[in-house]
Amino acid sequence: MLHEEIKGKIKEAMLAKDAVRLEVLRGMVASFTNELVAKGKKPQEMLSDEEAMAVIMRMSKQRKDSIEQFGKGGREDLVAEEQAQLAIIETFLPAMMSKADVEKVARAKQAELGITDPTKKGMLMAGVMKDLKGKADGMLVKEVVDSLF
């Protein structure tokens, strides 16, 4: 299980004296615990791999947003710190699909649903996101869907 695997990696990070990795792993476990409590479960329970992946994806998105905001604010020191954390978080995420692969799926979905009208772009976007949940970045999917019209 992903939850147990990440808990086990905390000890490895401690022994390696890898402070950044340790901070990220502890943050993940804390987020998992928060998710369990939010779902009405006991903090000692384990999240399923799917639930754990959703939490990790949320953390990744938060880091990307932080990097963007710190970049706008000219805080390069914080940008570097967030990028280091994001790199560690992304090691637990599945590889994201390329733009070409997303485009193939989007075109197939467009043909399947028979959508030619740009006003129905939202329907296509929803269908593609449902098919690619956790496999492609939402911003990339939006870019591809927009390019189809």
N, C-alpha and C positions, 0 to 999 in steps of 0.2 A: 504494500500500500504506500502511496505517495506520502501521506501524512507521517507514517512511521519512518519512512526513508529519510525525510527531512529532519525529523527529530534525532535520528541517528547521526546525521551529518554535523549536528551541533558539536558533538564530542570531538569529531575529527577536526573541525575548525578551531576548537579550543587547543587541542594538542599541537596543531600547526601554527598556533598563535596568529591566525588570520582574522584580524579585528573586523574588517569590512564584511567578510563572509559570515562571521559569527553574528554580527548585528543584523544582517539580512535574514539569516536562518531563524534567529530568535523572533524577528518581526513577523516572519511567515507563520511560525507556530502560534504567536499571539493572535494573528489574524484568523488562524484556523479555530482557535479557542473562542474568539468573538463570534465567528460564524456558527459554531456549535450552540453557543448560548442563545444567539438570535433565532436559531431554529428550534429552541426549546429542548435541546439535548443537554446532557451533563458534560462539563468541560473535560472530563477524563475520556470521553468517547472519541472515536476516530471518524474523520470525514471520509466519505467515499472518494475515490480518485477523481470522479467527475466534479464533486463539490470542491475538492482541494484545487483542481485545475481552474475552476471559476474564480476562486480567491486569488490564485497566483496571477491570473490574467488581469484581475482588477488592480492588483499591486503594480503590475507592469504598466498599465494605463496611467495610474497615479504618478509613477516615476516619469513617464514620457511627458505628462502635463507639467510636472514640476520643472523638468529640464527646459521646456519651452518658456515657462514663466520666468525662471531664473535667467535664462538667456536674454529675454526682453529687458530684464532689470539690470543686466550687466554684471551679474554675480557669477563669474566664471568658476570661482572656487566651489560654489554649490553645484554648478552644472557638472563639474568633474566628479564630485562625490555621488550625485544622483546617477550619472552614467555608469560609474563603477558598480553601484547597487543594481542597476537595471541589467547589466551584463550577467550578474550572478542569478538574478531572477529568471532571465531568459534561458538559462541552462535547463530549467525545469519545464519550459514550455515546448510543445511540439513545434517542429519547423513550420513556418508560415508558408503559404502557397505563393508562387510567383505571380506577377501581373498577368502573364500569358495564360497561366492555368486558371486564374480567376476569370479571365475574359472568356475562355472556353465554356466554363460553367455558366457564366452569365448569358452568353449567346444561346446555349442549350435551353436554359430556363426561359429566356425570352421567346424562343420558338415554341416551347412546351405550353406556355401560357398564352401565346398568340398576342403579345403586347407590342403594338407598333406606335401607339399614342403616347407622347411624352408626359401626358397628365397622369398616366398609370405607372410612372417611374417608381413610385413608392411601393406599389405591389410587387414589382420586379425586385426591388431592393430587399424587401422583406423575404421573398422567396429564396433569393440567393444567400442572404445572411443565415436563413434557417438551414440551408444545405451545407454551408461552410462554417457553421458555428465552431469556433475554436481553431479553425484551420487557416483563416485569412483575417487580416486586419480590416476592420470596418471602414476606415478611411480609404483604403485601397479599393474595396468593393464599391464604395460610393463613386470614386473616381472612374472606375471601369463602367459602371451603370450609366453615369452621366455621359461618357464618351459614346455610348451606343445610340444616343438620340441626337 
